[in-house]
Amino acid sequence: MRLSICASAVLISLLASSHVFAQDSNSRPRAEIKMFVGASDFGFENESYPHLVVGAATRIHISRHWSIEPEFNYMRRSSTDHDYVVQPNVVYEFNRLGDRVVPYLIGGVGVVHHKGVVINDTNFFTGEPVTFDTSYTTWSASAGAGLKVFVSKRLFIAPEARVGYQPTARATVSIGYVFPVQD
């Protein structure tokens, strides 16, 4: 149920922002979408809990350098350990007109829903496995940097690294598309 709500929220966000078109050389708002894959870690002290990350985001430019970027991530460690993250971000791009490589800073605060089950032993009397539900919802925050590299006028690839809370580290590579200007 929660996965369908999160997926619906991302889909509505992507569809709603598809009508916000790319900006020309001036400061009209534009939008772009991206999908990403990578790795994250929920490590604490000397322990590490690496996860596979897949997700999608929509970046809506509000000025030449500033953007907002809502994102949805699915992070999976195993069949008994996965997380859903919904996080709005603020982005600052160090861009100049016509740049094919655009460095940026990104950060935001959102919500993470952890769904997990821990198998802790077997029942002494029945021999059945004893499991504990470790599901919970809490907040998430991250900040980092990336590099948007245009491979064509509208298509880009962007490696990105972040540190934060829930997860503590994340590295992804995205492929994205900048919507064309509609006058």
N, C-alpha and C positions, 0 to 999 in steps of 0.2 A: 504494500500500500504506500509506504513512504517513498519507495523508489519511483513509483508511478507519479506521485505528487512532485518529486524533484525533477523527474524527466519532463513532466508537463510544464513546469516552471521554466526550464531551460528552453524548451521548444517554443513557448509563448514569447520568451525574451528574444530568441533568434528571429521569429517571424515578425514581431513588432519592430525590431530594429532593421529589418530588411527594407523598410521604407525610408530610412535615414540614409541618404546617399553620400557618396564620397565628396570631399571638398576639392575645389580647384586650387589654384595657387594662393587664393585668398583664405579667409577664415570661416567659410561656410562649414557647418557640421558635416561630417562624413562618418561612415561606419565600416567595420570590417568584421569578419568572422574567422575563427580558427578552431582547429581540432589539434589535440596534443597527446603525446605519449611520453612516458618517462618512468622515473623511480622516485619514491619518497621513503622517509624513515621516521618512525615514531620512537626513536631511541631515547632512553633515559639513563643517565649516568654511564655505566659500562655495558648496557644492554642495547641491542639493535633489533628493530622490527621492520625490515625492508618490505616495501609494497610496490606493486606495479601500479602505475597511474595512467588513466585515460580520461579525457575530458574535452569540453568545448567552452568557448567564450565568445562574447561579442564586445568589441571595443567601439565605443561611441565617442568621437572627438568633439569636445566642447570648445576648443580653441586650437591654435597651431601646435601647441606643446602639450596641453592637458587633455586627458580622456578619462572616461569611466569604463570599467570592464567587469560586468558580472560574469561569473564562471561557475561551472559545475564539474566536479571531479569524482571519479569512482576509483578507489584505491583498494587493491586486493593483495592480501598476503597468502591466504589459503582459503579453502572452502568454509572454514570456520572463523575467518578473520577478514572483514572488509569494512570499508568506510565510504560514506557519501559526504561530499563537502559542497556547500553553496556559499560563495564568497564574492561580494562586490569589491572591486579594487579601484584605486586611483593610479593613473599612469602619467609619468612625465617623459616625453620623448625629446631627445636632443637632436632635432631634425632641422635641416636647411632645405630649401626648395631644390628638388631634383636628387636628393640623396638616395643612393641605392642601398646603403647600410645605415640603419638608424638605431643607435643605442637608446635604451630606456630604463627607467626605474619604475618599480611597481610595488604596491603594498595594499593590504586590505584586511578587514575583519569580517568573519562570517560564522557559519554554523557547521559542525561536523556531527554526523550520526554514525557511531561505531556499532557494528553488529558482530557479535562474536560468541563463541561457545568454547569453553575449556573442558576437556576431558581430564578428570583429576585422579582417577583410580577405578577400582571396581568395588561394587557393593559386596561386603563380606559374606552376606547370607545368600544373595541371589546370583552373584557373579556378573551382574549387569554393569556396564560402565556408568560412573557417576559424572554427570555433566553440570556445569554452571553457566547460566546465561550472563554474558558480560556486556550486554547491549546498553548504550547510553547515548545521550545527546549533550553536546557541550559547545563551547565557542572555539573558533580557530582564528589565527592571525599569522600573516606572513609578509615578508618584505624581501625584495631582491632586485635583480637586474637582468636584462636580456638584450639581445641584438637581433633586430629585424633586418633580414637580408632579402632584398627583392630579386627574384629570379626572372621576373618579367615586370611589366608595368603595374599589374594588379596582384600577382601571386608572390608570396613571400614564405620564407622559412625562418623560424625564430628559436634559437636555443635560449633557455632561461634557467636561472638558479635562484632559489629562495631559502631563507631560514625563517623559523617561527615557532609557533606553538600549535600542535595538532595538525600537521606533522612538524617535526623539528627541522627537517631538511627536505628539499624537493628539487629535482632537476628534470626538465622536460624539453622536448623539441616539438614545435608546432608547425603546421602548414596552414596558411591563411590566405584570405582573399579580400582585397579592398574593393568595395562597390564603386562602379563607375559614376561619374558626375551626370546628373539628369537636369538639364535646364529647361 
